[in-house]
Amino acid sequence: MKQWMVVGLLLAVGLAAFPCHSYAGNMSGGDSITDKTSDWLATIGKSPEERDVIIAQRKADRMAKRFGEAMKSTAEKTGKEMKKMGKKIGDAFNN
């Protein structure tokens, strides 16, 4: 029985560790269960003012990371498209 409880707990933690918005490319800024839990753990025993500051800083860091990843992805896609267009233009002049 204890083995199944451990397996169930590990499965629940494993599934909660992968937020859906990271796969869907959602930039809405929604926090996953993992984000909320880590924020809660980081603010245990803090005053309400400290909690607000810590949570705001962590949310800002996560948002900056998401936007940075999105910008990097967009830059890579744009670079690939520019290479394709360059080849098409080169082919047009060569013909």
TORMAR-75001 format. One record per residue (C-alpha): residue number from 1; x, z, y. Coordinates in steps of 0.2 Angstrom, whole numbers, plus 5000, padded with zeros to 4 digits. Each point is the difference from the previous one (the first is absolute). Layout:
<atoms>
<atom><nr>NUM</nr><u>X</u><w>Z</w><v>Y</v></atom>
...
</atoms>
This chain:
<atoms>
<atom><nr>1</nr><u>5000</u><w>5000</w><v>5000</v></atom>
<atom><nr>2</nr><u>5014</u><w>5004</w><v>5012</v></atom>
<atom><nr>3</nr><u>5008</u><w>4984</w><v>4997</v></atom>
<atom><nr>4</nr><u>4984</u><w>4990</w><v>5005</v></atom>
<atom><nr>5</nr><u>4999</u><w>5011</w><v>5016</v></atom>
<atom><nr>6</nr><u>5018</u><w>4995</w><v>5004</v></atom>
<atom><nr>7</nr><u>4997</u><w>4982</w><v>4996</v></atom>
<atom><nr>8</nr><u>4984</u><w>5000</w><v>5011</v></atom>
<atom><nr>9</nr><u>5009</u><w>5009</w><v>5014</v></atom>
<atom><nr>10</nr><u>5015</u><w>4988</w><v>5000</v></atom>
<atom><nr>11</nr><u>4988</u><w>4985</w><v>4999</v></atom>
<atom><nr>12</nr><u>4990</u><w>5007</w><v>5015</v></atom>
<atom><nr>13</nr><u>5016</u><w>5002</w><v>5010</v></atom>
<atom><nr>14</nr><u>5007</u><w>4983</w><v>4995</v></atom>
<atom><nr>15</nr><u>4984</u><w>4991</w><v>5006</v></atom>
<atom><nr>16</nr><u>4999</u><w>5010</w><v>5016</v></atom>
<atom><nr>17</nr><u>5018</u><w>4996</w><v>5005</v></atom>
<atom><nr>18</nr><u>4996</u><w>4981</w><v>5002</v></atom>
<atom><nr>19</nr><u>4988</u><w>4998</w><v>5015</v></atom>
<atom><nr>20</nr><u>4989</u><w>4984</w><v>4999</v></atom>
<atom><nr>21</nr><u>5003</u><w>4996</w><v>5018</v></atom>
<atom><nr>22</nr><u>5019</u><w>4997</w><v>4997</v></atom>
<atom><nr>23</nr><u>4995</u><w>4986</w><v>4987</v></atom>
<atom><nr>24</nr><u>4986</u><w>4992</w><v>5011</v></atom>
<atom><nr>25</nr><u>5011</u><w>4999</w><v>5015</v></atom>
<atom><nr>26</nr><u>4987</u><w>5010</w><v>5010</v></atom>
<atom><nr>27</nr><u>5007</u><w>5005</w><v>5017</v></atom>
<atom><nr>28</nr><u>4985</u><w>5012</w><v>5005</v></atom>
<atom><nr>29</nr><u>5011</u><w>5015</w><v>4999</v></atom>
<atom><nr>30</nr><u>4990</u><w>5009</w><v>4987</v></atom>
<atom><nr>31</nr><u>5009</u><w>5014</w><v>4991</v></atom>
<atom><nr>32</nr><u>5001</u><w>5000</w><v>4982</v></atom>
<atom><nr>33</nr><u>4997</u><w>5016</w><v>4989</v></atom>
<atom><nr>34</nr><u>5019</u><w>5001</w><v>4998</v></atom>
<atom><nr>35</nr><u>5002</u><w>5000</w><v>5019</v></atom>
<atom><nr>36</nr><u>4987</u><w>5013</w><v>5003</v></atom>
<atom><nr>37</nr><u>5007</u><w>5011</w><v>4986</v></atom>
<atom><nr>38</nr><u>5018</u><w>4999</w><v>5007</v></atom>
<atom><nr>39</nr><u>4994</u><w>5004</w><v>5018</v></atom>
<atom><nr>40</nr><u>4990</u><w>5015</w><v>4993</v></atom>
<atom><nr>41</nr><u>5016</u><w>5006</w><v>4991</v></atom>
<atom><nr>42</nr><u>5011</u><w>4997</w><v>5016</v></atom>
<atom><nr>43</nr><u>4988</u><w>5010</w><v>5010</v></atom>
<atom><nr>44</nr><u>4997</u><w>5016</w><v>4989</v></atom>
<atom><nr>45</nr><u>5003</u><w>5015</w><v>5010</v></atom>
<atom><nr>46</nr><u>5001</u><w>4992</w><v>5017</v></atom>
<atom><nr>47</nr><u>4990</u><w>5003</w><v>5016</v></atom>
<atom><nr>48</nr><u>4986</u><w>4988</w><v>5005</v></atom>
<atom><nr>49</nr><u>5011</u><w>4993</w><v>5014</v></atom>
<atom><nr>50</nr><u>5015</u><w>4997</w><v>4988</v></atom>
<atom><nr>51</nr><u>4988</u><w>4992</w><v>4987</v></atom>
<atom><nr>52</nr><u>4994</u><w>4988</w><v>5013</v></atom>
<atom><nr>53</nr><u>5017</u><w>4995</w><v>5005</v></atom>
<atom><nr>54</nr><u>5007</u><w>4998</w><v>4983</v></atom>
<atom><nr>55</nr><u>4985</u><w>4990</w><v>4994</v></atom>
<atom><nr>56</nr><u>5001</u><w>4989</w><v>5015</v></atom>
<atom><nr>57</nr><u>5018</u><w>4997</w><v>4998</v></atom>
<atom><nr>58</nr><u>4998</u><w>4996</w><v>4981</v></atom>
<atom><nr>59</nr><u>4986</u><w>4988</w><v>5004</v></atom>
<atom><nr>60</nr><u>5010</u><w>4991</w><v>5013</v></atom>
<atom><nr>61</nr><u>5015</u><w>4998</w><v>4988</v></atom>
<atom><nr>62</nr><u>4988</u><w>4993</w><v>4987</v></atom>
<atom><nr>63</nr><u>4992</u><w>4988</w><v>5012</v></atom>
<atom><nr>64</nr><u>5017</u><w>4994</w><v>5006</v></atom>
<atom><nr>65</nr><u>5006</u><w>4998</w><v>4982</v></atom>
<atom><nr>66</nr><u>4985</u><w>4989</w><v>4996</v></atom>
<atom><nr>67</nr><u>5001</u><w>4990</w><v>5016</v></atom>
<atom><nr>68</nr><u>5019</u><w>4997</w><v>4997</v></atom>
<atom><nr>69</nr><u>4996</u><w>4994</w><v>4982</v></atom>
<atom><nr>70</nr><u>4987</u><w>4989</w><v>5006</v></atom>
<atom><nr>71</nr><u>5011</u><w>4992</w><v>5014</v></atom>
<atom><nr>72</nr><u>5014</u><w>4998</w><v>4987</v></atom>
<atom><nr>73</nr><u>4988</u><w>4991</w><v>4988</v></atom>
<atom><nr>74</nr><u>4993</u><w>4989</w><v>5015</v></atom>
<atom><nr>75</nr><u>5018</u><w>4996</w><v>5005</v></atom>
<atom><nr>76</nr><u>5005</u><w>4994</w><v>4982</v></atom>
<atom><nr>77</nr><u>4984</u><w>4989</w><v>4999</v></atom>
<atom><nr>78</nr><u>5003</u><w>4993</w><v>5017</v></atom>
<atom><nr>79</nr><u>5018</u><w>4996</w><v>4995</v></atom>
<atom><nr>80</nr><u>4995</u><w>4991</w><v>4984</v></atom>
<atom><nr>81</nr><u>4987</u><w>4990</w><v>5010</v></atom>
<atom><nr>82</nr><u>5013</u><w>4995</w><v>5013</v></atom>
<atom><nr>83</nr><u>5012</u><w>4994</w><v>4986</v></atom>
<atom><nr>84</nr><u>4985</u><w>4989</w><v>4992</v></atom>
<atom><nr>85</nr><u>4996</u><w>4993</w><v>5017</v></atom>
<atom><nr>86</nr><u>5019</u><w>4996</w><v>5003</v></atom>
<atom><nr>87</nr><u>5001</u><w>4991</w><v>4984</v></atom>
<atom><nr>88</nr><u>4984</u><w>4990</w><v>5004</v></atom>
<atom><nr>89</nr><u>5007</u><w>4995</w><v>5017</v></atom>
<atom><nr>90</nr><u>5017</u><w>4996</w><v>4993</v></atom>
<atom><nr>91</nr><u>4991</u><w>4989</w><v>4987</v></atom>
<atom><nr>92</nr><u>4989</u><w>4991</w><v>5013</v></atom>
<atom><nr>93</nr><u>5016</u><w>4995</w><v>5010</v></atom>
<atom><nr>94</nr><u>5009</u><w>4995</w><v>4985</v></atom>
<atom><nr>95</nr><u>4986</u><w>4988</w><v>4995</v></atom>
</atoms>
